[in-house]
Amino acid sequence: MDSTALITTFVTLFIVLDPFALAPLFLALTRGMSPAMRRSVAIRSCLMGTALLIVFGAFGEAVLGFIGISMPAFRIAGGILLFLTALDMLFERRTKRREDQVEHDDHEDPSIFPLGIPLIAGPGAIATVILLTGEHQGLSGLTWVLGTMLFVMLLVFVSFLSAGMLERALGKTGISVVTRVLGMLLAALAVQFVLDGLRGFGLAG
């Protein structure tokens, strides 16, 4: 994988997993917990999300082939899904929906639900991992994509541990600005996925 593809992979995963937006939600879900309990929840939720994304990254394309879905078709569908996610980010509907999930959650331990699934390993993240591993074929491509995903997950874990400090540093306005900028980048990447899918069908130059 060349440096351009590696940067694109990192940016795509970083935008979709969105550590900045997850940090204040983690803070809300672990309200009243001791630092040790928060650290434990952060570890379990990140491990759960990572395991799920690794499974879909390694076997997602095989599952698609088994049920008769071609990779170009999935690229188009995934690109549309990511574009809708980008629109949600630009208009802050995504953050509001995540906050609603937090407010309506009655679980004492939020590490598996809603943190691990669907806040970390949601439909957008799963589709993105399958798309990226499909773009970069072979063991080498899979290793680079999953390695990049693990690095981004490490950033998510760090954001969980420093959630309070991050929220105080950026404030609600800062987080809103960052989310909108990332949404614009994700929209452009989503369009590229759709174009790649159309090219796979011979419909784009």
Backbone as a printed PyTorch tensor [residue, N CA C, xyz], in Angstrom:
tensor([[[  0.8500,  -1.1980,   0.0000],
         [  0.0000,   0.0000,   0.0000],
         [  0.8830,   1.2450,   0.0000]],

        [[  0.6470,   2.1660,  -0.9820],
         [  1.4660,   3.3750,  -1.0360],
         [  0.9970,   4.3850,   0.0110]],

        [[  1.7690,   5.4670,   0.1430],
         [  1.4900,   6.4370,   1.2030],
         [  0.1430,   7.1280,   1.0140]],

        [[ -0.2290,   7.3980,  -0.2490],
         [ -1.5150,   8.0610,  -0.5110],
         [ -2.6780,   7.1850,  -0.0650]],

        [[ -2.6240,   5.8980,  -0.4120],
         [ -3.6850,   4.9710,  -0.0160],
         [ -3.7290,   4.8220,   1.5010]],

        [[ -2.5560,   4.8210,   2.1350],
         [ -2.4950,   4.6880,   3.5930],
         [ -3.1290,   5.8970,   4.2790]],

        [[ -2.8340,   7.0930,   3.7600],
         [ -3.4160,   8.3130,   4.3320],
         [ -4.9300,   8.3230,   4.1470]],

        [[ -5.3780,   7.9150,   2.9380],
         [ -6.8200,   7.8590,   2.6620],
         [ -7.5150,   6.8820,   3.6080]],

        [[ -6.8840,   5.7220,   3.8320],
         [ -7.4400,   4.7200,   4.7420],
         [ -7.5450,   5.2730,   6.1630]],

        [[ -6.4810,   5.9320,   6.6120],
         [ -6.4800,   6.4960,   7.9630],
         [ -7.5550,   7.5750,   8.1080]],

        [[ -7.6020,   8.4960,   7.1430],
         [ -8.5700,   9.5990,   7.2200],
         [ -9.9990,   9.0630,   7.2240]],

        [[-10.2690,   8.0820,   6.3560],
         [-11.6170,   7.5130,   6.2810],
         [-12.0200,   6.8810,   7.6080]],

        [[-11.1460,   6.0410,   8.1710],
         [-11.4550,   5.3750,   9.4300],
         [-11.5490,   6.3670,  10.5830]],

        [[-10.6850,   7.3710,  10.5810],
         [-10.6990,   8.3730,  11.6470],
         [-12.0130,   9.1480,  11.6270]],

        [[-12.4680,   9.5200,  10.4180],
         [-13.7040,  10.2920,  10.3050],
         [-14.8980,   9.4510,  10.7280]],

        [[-14.9370,   8.1930,  10.2770],
         [-16.0930,   7.3430,  10.5710],
         [-16.1460,   6.9870,  12.0560]],

        [[-15.0170,   6.6100,  12.6450],
         [-15.0080,   6.2660,  14.0740],
         [-15.1400,   7.5090,  14.9560]],

        [[-14.6030,   8.6330,  14.4830],
         [-14.8460,   9.9450,  15.0980],
         [-14.5450,   9.9930,  16.5980]],

        [[-13.2760,   9.8660,  16.9990],
         [-12.9150,   9.8980,  18.4240],
         [-13.3740,  11.1620,  19.1390]],

        [[-13.3470,  12.3250,  18.4420],
         [-13.7400,  13.5840,  19.0680],
         [-15.1960,  13.5550,  19.5210]],

        [[-16.0720,  12.9850,  18.6770],
         [-17.5000,  12.9490,  19.0230],
         [-17.7850,  11.8770,  20.0730]],

        [[-17.0080,  10.7970,  20.0700],
         [-17.2450,   9.7090,  21.0250],
         [-16.8310,  10.0900,  22.4490]],

        [[-15.8440,  10.9630,  22.5680],
         [-15.3130,  11.3010,  23.8900],
         [-16.3730,  11.8640,  24.8400]],

        [[-17.1320,  12.9010,  24.4480],
         [-18.1440,  13.4080,  25.3860],
         [-19.2700,  12.4120,  25.6530]],

        [[-19.5660,  11.5390,  24.6930],
         [-20.5920,  10.5190,  24.9020],
         [-20.1120,   9.4880,  25.9230]],

        [[-18.8310,   9.1360,  25.8320],
         [-18.2440,   8.2350,  26.8230],
         [-18.3320,   8.8590,  28.2070]],

        [[-18.0650,  10.1530,  28.2590],
         [-18.1220,  10.8730,  29.5350],
         [-19.5310,  10.8020,  30.1250]],

        [[-20.5470,  10.9710,  29.2500],
         [-21.9280,  10.9410,  29.7240],
         [-22.3370,   9.5420,  30.1750]],

        [[-21.8910,   8.5220,  29.4380],
         [-22.2640,   7.1420,  29.7700],
         [-21.5950,   6.6400,  31.0420]],

        [[-20.4620,   7.2140,  31.3790],
         [-19.7290,   6.7620,  32.5780],
         [-19.8320,   7.7770,  33.7130]],

        [[-20.8560,   8.6040,  33.6590],
         [-21.0560,   9.6240,  34.6830],
         [-21.1720,   8.9740,  36.0640]],

        [[-20.3970,   9.4710,  37.0250],
         [-20.4570,   8.9520,  38.3830],
         [-19.5370,   7.7800,  38.6550]],

        [[-18.8760,   7.2460,  37.6240],
         [-17.9660,   6.1100,  37.8140],
         [-16.6120,   6.5930,  38.2920]],

        [[-15.9110,   5.7250,  38.9960],
         [-14.5490,   6.0320,  39.4320],
         [-13.6050,   5.9530,  38.2320]],

        [[-12.4260,   6.5780,  38.3140],
         [-11.4560,   6.4950,  37.2060],
         [-11.1220,   5.0520,  36.8120]],

        [[-11.0250,   4.1560,  37.8030],
         [-10.7180,   2.7550,  37.5050],
         [-11.8510,   2.0970,  36.7130]],

        [[-13.0970,   2.3730,  37.0980],
         [-14.2460,   1.8120,  36.3870],
         [-14.3390,   2.3740,  34.9750]],

        [[-14.0660,   3.6650,  34.8290],
         [-14.0820,   4.2780,  33.4930],
         [-13.0260,   3.6410,  32.5980]],

        [[-11.8480,   3.4130,  33.1550],
         [-10.7770,   2.7890,  32.3770],
         [-11.1760,   1.3910,  31.9500]],

        [[-11.8320,   0.6510,  32.8310],
         [-12.2880,  -0.7080,  32.5150],
         [-13.3330,  -0.6990,  31.4010]],

        [[-14.2740,   0.2480,  31.4820],
         [-15.2980,   0.3720,  30.4350],
         [-14.6500,   0.7390,  29.1050]],

        [[-13.6830,   1.6510,  29.1330],
         [-12.9900,   2.0560,  27.9060],
         [-12.2870,   0.8740,  27.2550]],

        [[-11.6190,   0.0500,  28.0630],
         [-10.8990,  -1.1090,  27.5300],
         [-11.8710,  -2.1020,  26.9050]],

        [[-12.9450,  -2.4460,  27.6260],
         [-13.8970,  -3.4430,  27.1160],
         [-14.6110,  -2.9720,  25.8510]],

        [[-15.0170,  -1.7160,  25.8340],
         [-15.7420,  -1.2140,  24.6610],
         [-14.8480,  -1.1680,  23.4290]],

        [[-13.6010,  -0.7430,  23.5950],
         [-12.6740,  -0.6900,  22.4570],
         [-12.3140,  -2.0870,  21.9650]],

        [[-12.1400,  -3.0310,  22.9030],
         [-11.8470,  -4.4140,  22.4980],
         [-13.0270,  -5.0160,  21.7380]],

        [[-14.2450,  -4.7460,  22.1970],
         [-15.4340,  -5.2600,  21.5280],
         [-15.5550,  -4.6910,  20.1240]],

        [[-15.4240,  -3.3700,  20.0040],
         [-15.5090,  -2.7310,  18.6910],
         [-14.4150,  -3.2100,  17.7580]],

        [[-13.1930,  -3.3430,  18.2740],
         [-12.0660,  -3.8030,  17.4670],
         [-12.2870,  -5.2210,  16.9630]],

        [[-12.7200,  -6.1160,  17.8470],
         [-12.9450,  -7.5160,  17.4570],
         [-13.9820,  -7.6200,  16.3440]],

        [[-15.0650,  -6.8570,  16.4710],
         [-16.1220,  -6.9040,  15.4640],
         [-15.6270,  -6.3820,  14.1160]],

        [[-14.8710,  -5.3000,  14.1290],
         [-14.3610,  -4.7310,  12.8840],
         [-13.3180,  -5.6430,  12.2350]],

        [[-12.5220,  -6.3330,  13.0430],
         [-11.5510,  -7.2840,  12.4940],
         [-12.2660,  -8.4420,  11.7880]],

        [[-13.3300,  -8.9520,  12.4190],
         [-14.0930, -10.0560,  11.8170],
         [-14.6650,  -9.6360,  10.4670]],

        [[-15.2840,  -8.4500,  10.4130],
         [-15.8660,  -7.9960,   9.1480],
         [-14.7890,  -7.6390,   8.1350]],

        [[-13.6430,  -7.1190,   8.6020],
         [-12.5590,  -6.8250,   7.6840],
         [-11.9790,  -8.0780,   7.0540]],

        [[-11.8570,  -9.1350,   7.8490],
         [-11.2470, -10.3770,   7.3630],
         [-12.2130, -11.2230,   6.5390]],

        [[-13.4910, -11.2460,   6.9320],
         [-14.4360, -12.1740,   6.2920],
         [-15.6250, -11.4930,   5.6260]],

        [[-15.7080, -10.1620,   5.7240],
         [-16.8650,  -9.4600,   5.1690],
         [-17.0510,  -9.6650,   3.6880]],

        [[-15.9550,  -9.5940,   2.9100],
         [-16.0600,  -9.7570,   1.4590],
         [-16.4720, -11.1820,   1.0920]],

        [[-15.9740, -12.1730,   1.8470],
         [-16.3570, -13.5660,   1.6000],
         [-17.8470, -13.7720,   1.8550]],

        [[-18.3450, -13.1190,   2.9160],
         [-19.7820, -13.2060,   3.2170],
         [-20.5950, -12.5740,   2.1010]],

        [[-20.1280, -11.4260,   1.5880],
         [-20.8220, -10.7720,   0.4790],
         [-20.8690, -11.6780,  -0.7490]],

        [[-19.7230, -12.3230,  -1.0400],
         [-19.6760, -13.2370,  -2.1800],
         [-20.6160, -14.4150,  -2.0040]],

        [[-20.7180, -14.9100,  -0.7740],
         [-21.5780, -16.0630,  -0.4930],
         [-23.0470, -15.7390,  -0.7530]],

        [[-23.4530, -14.4980,  -0.4420],
         [-24.8630, -14.1400,  -0.6550],
         [-25.0830, -13.4400,  -2.0010]],

        [[-24.0420, -13.4060,  -2.8310],
         [-24.2050, -12.9330,  -4.2050],
         [-24.1350, -11.4350,  -4.4140]],

        [[-23.4550, -10.7150,  -3.5150],
         [-23.3020,  -9.2650,  -3.6690],
         [-21.8860,  -8.9820,  -4.1610]],

        [[-21.7660,  -8.3210,  -5.3080],
         [-20.4450,  -8.0160,  -5.8570],
         [-19.8100,  -6.8540,  -5.1010]],

        [[-18.4810,  -6.7730,  -5.1600],
         [-17.7760,  -5.6990,  -4.4630],
         [-18.1020,  -4.3210,  -5.0390]],

        [[-18.1990,  -4.1620,  -6.3680],
         [-18.6010,  -2.8520,  -6.8900],
         [-19.9690,  -2.4050,  -6.3690]],

        [[-20.9220,  -3.3490,  -6.2680],
         [-22.2550,  -3.0050,  -5.7480],
         [-22.1550,  -2.5690,  -4.2950]],

        [[-21.3200,  -3.2680,  -3.5230],
         [-21.1680,  -2.9030,  -2.1170],
         [-20.4560,  -1.5670,  -1.9750]],

        [[-19.5090,  -1.2700,  -2.8870],
         [-18.8390,   0.0290,  -2.8450],
         [-19.8450,   1.1630,  -3.0480]],

        [[-20.7580,   0.9770,  -4.0090],
         [-21.7670,   2.0010,  -4.2590],
         [-22.6820,   2.1570,  -3.0500]],

        [[-23.1820,   1.0160,  -2.5190],
         [-24.0650,   1.0620,  -1.3540],
         [-23.3430,   1.6600,  -0.1470]],

        [[-22.0880,   1.2350,   0.0740],
         [-21.3050,   1.7670,   1.1940],
         [-21.0220,   3.2500,   1.0450]],

        [[-20.7380,   3.6770,  -0.1970],
         [-20.5020,   5.0930,  -0.4500],
         [-21.7280,   5.9360,  -0.1490]],

        [[-22.9050,   5.4200,  -0.5340],
         [-24.1540,   6.1350,  -0.2480],
         [-24.3740,   6.2190,   1.2630]],

        [[-24.1200,   5.0970,   1.9570],
         [-24.2780,   5.0780,   3.4150],
         [-23.3380,   6.0880,   4.0760]],

        [[-22.0800,   6.1280,   3.6230],
         [-21.1180,   7.0690,   4.1970],
         [-21.5020,   8.5130,   3.8740]],

        [[-22.0880,   8.7330,   2.6780],
         [-22.5140,  10.0810,   2.3150],
         [-23.6490,  10.5450,   3.2260]],

        [[-24.5730,   9.6370,   3.5340],
         [-25.6560,   9.9730,   4.4650],
         [-25.1000,  10.2710,   5.8600]],

        [[-24.0710,   9.4890,   6.2550],
         [-23.4060,   9.7510,   7.5390],
         [-22.7610,  11.1290,   7.5340]],

        [[-22.1400,  11.4940,   6.3900],
         [-21.5080,  12.8110,   6.2660],
         [-22.5400,  13.9310,   6.3880]],

        [[-23.7120,  13.7380,   5.7580],
         [-24.7790,  14.7430,   5.8810],
         [-25.2160,  14.8940,   7.3360]],

        [[-25.3300,  13.7540,   8.0330],
         [-25.6960,  13.7980,   9.4510],
         [-24.6650,  14.5860,  10.2560]],

        [[-23.3830,  14.3890,   9.9220],
         [-22.3280,  15.1040,  10.6300],
         [-22.3860,  16.6060,  10.3300]],

        [[-22.6180,  16.9480,   9.0640],
         [-22.6580,  18.3560,   8.6750],
         [-23.8070,  19.0990,   9.3540]],

        [[-24.9290,  18.4100,   9.5240],
         [-26.0870,  19.0530,  10.1400],
         [-26.2760,  18.6270,  11.6010]],

        [[-25.2540,  17.9180,  12.1380],
         [-25.2100,  17.4980,  13.5430],
         [-26.3460,  16.5530,  13.9450]],

        [[-26.9750,  15.9010,  12.9630],
         [-28.0150,  14.9230,  13.2990],
         [-27.3840,  13.6790,  13.9090]],

        [[-26.1570,  13.3440,  13.4590],
         [-25.4860,  12.1480,  13.9660],
         [-25.1800,  12.2840,  15.4520]],

        [[-24.6590,  13.4430,  15.8510],
         [-24.3430,  13.6810,  17.2600],
         [-25.6040,  13.6360,  18.1060]],

        [[-26.6810,  14.2580,  17.6030],
         [-27.9410,  14.2740,  18.3450],
         [-28.4720,  12.8550,  18.5230]],

        [[-28.3790,  12.0260,  17.4590],
         [-28.8790,  10.6560,  17.5580],
         [-28.0610,   9.8630,  18.5660]],

        [[-26.7420,  10.0460,  18.5620],
         [-25.8930,   9.3560,  19.5340],
         [-26.2150,   9.8030,  20.9500]],

        [[-26.4630,  11.1030,  21.1290],
         [-26.8030,  11.6140,  22.4590],
         [-28.1310,  11.0350,  22.9360]],

        [[-29.0760,  10.8540,  22.0140],
         [-30.3650,  10.2510,  22.3710],
         [-30.1700,   8.8150,  22.8400]],

        [[-29.2430,   8.0820,  22.1760],
         [-28.9580,   6.7090,  22.6030],
         [-28.3870,   6.7040,  24.0170]],

        [[-27.5630,   7.6950,  24.3100],
         [-26.9780,   7.8000,  25.6480],
         [-28.0590,   8.0860,  26.6790]],

        [[-28.9550,   9.0340,  26.3570],
         [-29.9900,   9.4450,  27.3080],
         [-30.9700,   8.3280,  27.6180]],

        [[-31.2310,   7.4480,  26.6300],
         [-32.2250,   6.3970,  26.8250],
         [-31.6070,   5.0730,  27.2530]],

        [[-30.3160,   5.0850,  27.5600],
         [-29.6520,   3.8500,  27.9590],
         [-29.7460,   3.6690,  29.4620]],

        [[-30.2560,   2.5110,  29.8930],
         [-30.4130,   2.2360,  31.3190],
         [-29.4270,   1.1830,  31.8230]],

        [[-28.4640,   0.7790,  30.9810],
         [-27.5220,  -0.2610,  31.3710],
         [-26.4940,   0.2950,  32.3450]],

        [[-26.1480,  -0.5050,  33.3510],
         [-25.1150,  -0.0930,  34.2960],
         [-23.7390,  -0.1440,  33.6530]],

        [[-23.4950,  -1.1470,  32.8060],
         [-22.2220,  -1.2740,  32.1170],
         [-22.4490,  -0.9920,  30.6260]],

        [[-22.0290,   0.1930,  30.1550],
         [-22.2810,   0.5630,  28.7620],
         [-21.1930,   0.1080,  27.7960]],

        [[-20.2500,  -0.7280,  28.2400],
         [-19.0990,  -1.0610,  27.3980],
         [-19.4770,  -1.8170,  26.1290]],

        [[-20.4400,  -2.7750,  26.2380],
         [-20.8500,  -3.5290,  25.0550],
         [-21.8980,  -2.7470,  24.2710]],

        [[-22.9790,  -2.3580,  24.9520],
         [-24.0150,  -1.5370,  24.3420],
         [-24.3120,  -0.3560,  25.2630]],

        [[-24.3040,   0.8760,  24.7680],
         [-24.1810,   1.2420,  23.3560],
         [-22.7750,   1.6310,  22.9040]],

        [[-21.7470,   1.5460,  23.7680],
         [-20.4170,   2.0020,  23.3570],
         [-19.7870,   1.1060,  22.2830]],

        [[-19.6190,  -0.1980,  22.6080],
         [-18.9920,  -1.0990,  21.6420],
         [-19.7980,  -1.1990,  20.3650]],

        [[-21.1050,  -1.4310,  20.5350],
         [-22.0620,  -1.4930,  19.4290],
         [-23.2730,  -0.6520,  19.8340]],

        [[-23.7270,   0.3380,  19.0790],
         [-23.2690,   0.6980,  17.7360],
         [-22.4120,   1.9660,  17.6780]],

        [[-22.0430,   2.5570,  18.8290],
         [-21.3270,   3.8230,  18.7790],
         [-19.9280,   3.6840,  18.1840]],

        [[-19.2300,   2.5780,  18.4670],
         [-17.9120,   2.3640,  17.8570],
         [-18.0630,   1.5520,  16.5740]],

        [[-18.5060,   0.3130,  16.7100],
         [-18.6580,  -0.5680,  15.5440],
         [-20.0980,  -0.5080,  15.0390]],

        [[-20.4650,   0.6310,  14.4580],
         [-21.7900,   0.7910,  13.8840],
         [-21.8010,   0.4120,  12.4160]],

        [[-22.9490,   0.5630,  11.7500],
         [-23.0510,   0.2000,  10.3250],
         [-22.0460,   0.9270,   9.4440]],

        [[-21.8200,   2.2200,   9.7240],
         [-20.8670,   2.9820,   8.9210],
         [-19.4520,   2.4520,   9.0390]],

        [[-19.0260,   2.1500,  10.2700],
         [-17.6720,   1.6330,  10.4880],
         [-17.5030,   0.2520,   9.8600]],

        [[-18.5200,  -0.6060,  10.0040],
         [-18.4540,  -1.9540,   9.4290],
         [-18.3790,  -1.8740,   7.9090]],

        [[-19.2410,  -1.0440,   7.3090],
         [-19.2260,  -0.8870,   5.8490],
         [-17.8900,  -0.3370,   5.3750]],

        [[-17.3250,   0.6050,   6.1160],
         [-16.0490,   1.2140,   5.7370],
         [-14.9180,   0.1930,   5.7500]],

        [[-14.8570,  -0.6380,   6.7920],
         [-13.7980,  -1.6490,   6.8800],
         [-13.9040,  -2.6460,   5.7300]],

        [[-15.1200,  -3.0780,   5.4120],
         [-15.3050,  -4.0130,   4.2890],
         [-14.8910,  -3.3530,   2.9730]],

        [[-15.2870,  -2.0870,   2.7920],
         [-14.9210,  -1.3610,   1.5770],
         [-13.4050,  -1.2270,   1.4380]],

        [[-12.7430,  -0.8600,   2.5140],
         [-11.2940,  -0.6370,   2.4560],
         [-10.5300,  -1.9290,   2.2090]],

        [[-10.9560,  -3.0240,   2.8570],
         [-10.2770,  -4.2990,   2.6120],
         [-10.5620,  -4.7990,   1.1920]],

        [[-11.7170,  -4.4240,   0.6430],
         [-12.0140,  -4.7690,  -0.7470],
         [-11.1810,  -3.9690,  -1.7220]],

        [[-10.8770,  -2.7170,  -1.3620],
         [-10.0530,  -1.8590,  -2.2140],
         [ -8.6010,  -2.3510,  -2.2620]],

        [[ -8.1170,  -2.9060,  -1.1490],
         [ -6.7130,  -3.3130,  -1.0430],
         [ -6.6610,  -4.8300,  -0.8370]],

        [[ -6.5970,  -5.5440,  -1.9380],
         [ -6.6860,  -6.9970,  -1.9060],
         [ -5.4190,  -7.6430,  -1.3420]],

        [[ -5.5540,  -8.8810,  -0.9330],
         [ -4.4100,  -9.6600,  -0.4810],
         [ -4.1280,  -9.5000,   1.0000]],

        [[ -3.2330, -10.3660,   1.4960],
         [ -2.8780, -10.3430,   2.9090],
         [ -2.2220,  -9.0330,   3.3100]],

        [[ -1.4000,  -8.4880,   2.4040],
         [ -0.7150,  -7.2280,   2.6960],
         [ -1.7190,  -6.0950,   2.8690]],

        [[ -2.6990,  -6.0080,   1.9440],
         [ -3.7190,  -4.9700,   2.0380],
         [ -4.5450,  -5.1020,   3.2990]],

        [[ -4.9410,  -6.3560,   3.6230],
         [ -5.7270,  -6.6050,   4.8360],
         [ -4.9470,  -6.1910,   6.0810]],

        [[ -3.6560,  -6.5170,   6.0940],
         [ -2.8100,  -6.1770,   7.2400],
         [ -2.7110,  -4.6680,   7.4280]],

        [[ -2.5230,  -3.9330,   6.3210],
         [ -2.4130,  -2.4810,   6.4210],
         [ -3.7180,  -1.8510,   6.8830]],

        [[ -4.8420,  -2.3130,   6.3230],
         [ -6.1430,  -1.7410,   6.6970],
         [ -6.4430,  -2.0130,   8.1720]],

        [[ -6.2660,  -3.2800,   8.5860],
         [ -6.5530,  -3.6160,   9.9790],
         [ -5.5560,  -2.9500,  10.9280]],

        [[ -4.3070,  -2.8290,  10.4880],
         [ -3.3090,  -2.1350,  11.3090],
         [ -3.6650,  -0.6660,  11.4950]],

        [[ -4.1300,  -0.0330,  10.4170],
         [ -4.5670,   1.3620,  10.5030],
         [ -5.7880,   1.4880,  11.3910]],

        [[ -6.7240,   0.5200,  11.2610],
         [ -7.9120,   0.5200,  12.1090],
         [ -7.5360,   0.3990,  13.5810]],

        [[ -6.5640,  -0.4620,  13.8840],
         [ -6.1130,  -0.6220,  15.2670],
         [ -5.5080,   0.6710,  15.8010]],

        [[ -4.7800,   1.3850,  14.9420],
         [ -4.1940,   2.6630,  15.3610],
         [ -5.2930,   3.6830,  15.6720]],

        [[ -6.3230,   3.7390,  14.8110],
         [ -7.4380,   4.6610,  15.0500],
         [ -8.1910,   4.2620,  16.3180]],

        [[ -8.3430,   2.9470,  16.5290],
         [ -8.9970,   2.4840,  17.7540],
         [ -8.1850,   2.8710,  18.9830]],

        [[ -6.8670,   2.8970,  18.8580],
         [ -6.0190,   3.3620,  19.9570],
         [ -6.3030,   4.8370,  20.2530]],

        [[ -6.5250,   5.6260,  19.1840],
         [ -6.8730,   7.0300,  19.3710],
         [ -8.2340,   7.1670,  20.0560]],

        [[ -9.1660,   6.2790,  19.6990],
         [-10.4750,   6.2790,  20.3630],
         [-10.3020,   6.0000,  21.8520]],

        [[ -9.4610,   5.0000,  22.1710],
         [ -9.2090,   4.6370,  23.5660],
         [ -8.5850,   5.8080,  24.3270]],

        [[ -7.6230,   6.4700,  23.6990],
         [ -6.9830,   7.6340,  24.3290],
         [ -8.0010,   8.7500,  24.5410]],

        [[ -8.8900,   8.9380,  23.5470],
         [ -9.9150,   9.9850,  23.6860],
         [-10.8650,   9.6690,  24.8340]],

        [[-11.1340,   8.3710,  25.0570],
         [-11.9850,   7.9850,  26.1890],
         [-11.3130,   8.3470,  27.5090]],

        [[-10.0200,   8.0350,  27.5990],
         [ -9.3010,   8.2950,  28.8390],
         [ -9.1360,   9.7950,  29.1100]],

        [[ -9.1040,  10.5800,  28.0340],
         [ -8.9170,  12.0340,  28.2060],
         [-10.1840,  12.8000,  27.8430]],

        [[-11.3520,  12.1290,  27.9580],
         [-12.6150,  12.7340,  27.5300],
         [-12.9040,  14.0550,  28.2370]],

        [[-12.7210,  14.0740,  29.5580],
         [-13.0120,  15.2840,  30.3140],
         [-12.1360,  16.4460,  29.8890]],

        [[-10.8390,  16.1810,  29.7240],
         [ -9.9050,  17.2310,  29.3310],
         [-10.1940,  17.7260,  27.9170]],

        [[-10.5280,  16.7910,  26.9980],
         [-10.8140,  17.1460,  25.6110],
         [-12.0590,  18.0300,  25.5110]],

        [[-13.0890,  17.6650,  26.2610],
         [-14.3240,  18.4410,  26.2280],
         [-14.1010,  19.8470,  26.7540]],

        [[-13.2930,  19.9720,  27.8180],
         [-13.0030,  21.2950,  28.3710],
         [-12.1580,  22.1240,  27.4010]],

        [[-11.2330,  21.4690,  26.6890],
         [-10.3330,  22.1800,  25.7770],
         [-11.0640,  22.6950,  24.5350]],

        [[-11.8890,  21.8370,  23.9210],
         [-12.5630,  22.2190,  22.6840],
         [-13.8740,  22.9490,  22.9390]],

        [[-14.5960,  22.5180,  23.9700],
         [-15.9180,  23.0780,  24.2070],
         [-16.9090,  22.5640,  23.1740]],

        [[-18.1860,  22.8450,  23.3840],
         [-19.2110,  22.3720,  22.4530],
         [-19.0400,  22.9820,  21.0660]],

        [[-18.6470,  24.2550,  21.0130],
         [-18.4520,  24.9200,  19.7200],
         [-17.3020,  24.2930,  18.9560]],

        [[-16.1880,  24.0330,  19.6430],
         [-15.0280,  23.4240,  18.9900],
         [-15.3390,  22.0440,  18.4510]],

        [[-16.0480,  21.2230,  19.2370],
         [-16.4160,  19.8860,  18.7980],
         [-17.3460,  19.9600,  17.5870]],

        [[-18.2560,  20.9410,  17.5960],
         [-19.1810,  21.1250,  16.4740],
         [-18.4340,  21.4910,  15.1940]],

        [[-17.4500,  22.3720,  15.2950],
         [-16.6550,  22.7790,  14.1260],
         [-15.8730,  21.6020,  13.5730]],

        [[-15.2020,  20.8560,  14.4490],
         [-14.4180,  19.7010,  14.0170],
         [-15.3140,  18.6660,  13.3350]],

        [[-16.4930,  18.4190,  13.8980],
         [-17.4200,  17.4410,  13.3340],
         [-17.8470,  17.8440,  11.9340]],

        [[-18.1190,  19.1250,  11.7170],
         [-18.5610,  19.5950,  10.4000],
         [-17.4460,  19.4940,   9.3600]],

        [[-16.2200,  19.8410,   9.7550],
         [-15.0890,  19.7330,   8.8210],
         [-14.8710,  18.2740,   8.4220]],

        [[-14.9110,  17.3670,   9.3960],
         [-14.7530,  15.9480,   9.1070],
         [-15.9000,  15.4350,   8.2350]],

        [[-17.0970,  15.9850,   8.4270],
         [-18.2350,  15.6010,   7.6040],
         [-18.0270,  15.9570,   6.1430]],

        [[-17.4510,  17.1120,   5.8680],
         [-17.1660,  17.5170,   4.4890],
         [-16.1590,  16.5760,   3.8380]],

        [[-15.1220,  16.2130,   4.5870],
         [-14.1260,  15.2800,   4.0590],
         [-14.7410,  13.9100,   3.7890]],

        [[-15.5930,  13.4580,   4.6890],
         [-16.2270,  12.1520,   4.5180],
         [-17.1490,  12.1480,   3.3000]],

        [[-17.8400,  13.2550,   3.0450],
         [-18.7130,  13.3430,   1.8700],
         [-17.9130,  13.1590,   0.5870]],

        [[-16.7400,  13.7970,   0.5180],
         [-15.8880,  13.6570,  -0.6710],
         [-15.3990,  12.2190,  -0.8330]],

        [[-14.9950,  11.5930,   0.2690],
         [-14.5390,  10.2020,   0.2160],
         [-15.6820,   9.2680,  -0.1850]],

        [[-16.8950,   9.5500,   0.2820],
         [-18.0520,   8.7250,  -0.0650],
         [-18.3300,   8.7810,  -1.5660]],

        [[-18.2450,   9.9700,  -2.1390],
         [-18.4390,  10.1130,  -3.5900],
         [-17.3910,   9.3060,  -4.3380]],

        [[-16.1500,   9.3100,  -3.8360],
         [-15.0810,   8.5320,  -4.4810],
         [-15.3910,   7.0400,  -4.4480]],

        [[-15.9460,   6.5380,  -3.3310],
         [-16.3350,   5.1320,  -3.2510],
         [-17.3920,   4.8000,  -4.3030]],

        [[-18.3770,   5.6860,  -4.4700],
         [-19.4350,   5.4550,  -5.4620],
         [-18.8430,   5.4260,  -6.8700]],

        [[-17.9500,   6.3720,  -7.1670],
         [-17.3020,   6.4080,  -8.4880],
         [-16.4900,   5.1460,  -8.7400]],

        [[-15.7950,   4.6560,  -7.7030],
         [-15.0300,   3.4150,  -7.8470],
         [-15.9590,   2.2400,  -8.1430]],

        [[-17.1290,   2.2100,  -7.4770],
         [-18.0950,   1.1500,  -7.7200],
         [-18.6360,   1.2040,  -9.1330]],

        [[-18.9600,   2.4060,  -9.6140],
         [-19.4490,   2.5660, -10.9850],
         [-18.3760,   2.1670, -11.9980]],

        [[-17.1220,   2.4870, -11.6750],
         [-16.0140,   2.0970, -12.5440],
         [-15.8930,   0.5770, -12.6300]],

        [[-16.1810,  -0.0800, -11.5010],
         [-16.1580,  -1.5510, -11.4850],
         [-17.1890,  -2.1650, -12.4090]],

        [[-18.3050,  -1.4470, -12.6320],
         [-19.3440,  -1.9030, -13.5560],
         [-19.1090,  -1.3740, -14.9710]],

        [[-18.0200,  -0.6100, -15.1560],
         [-17.7200,  -0.0530, -16.4620],
         [-18.5830,   1.1400, -16.8120]],

        [[-19.1430,   1.8180, -15.8050],
         [-20.0490,   2.9440, -16.0570],
         [-19.3810,   4.2830, -15.8400]],

        [[-18.1230,   4.2840, -15.4000],
         [-17.4030,   5.5440, -15.1760],
         [-15.9850,   5.3960, -15.6950]],

        [[-15.4640,   6.5000, -16.2240],
         [-14.1200,   6.4660, -16.7810],
         [-13.0300,   6.5370, -15.7340]]])
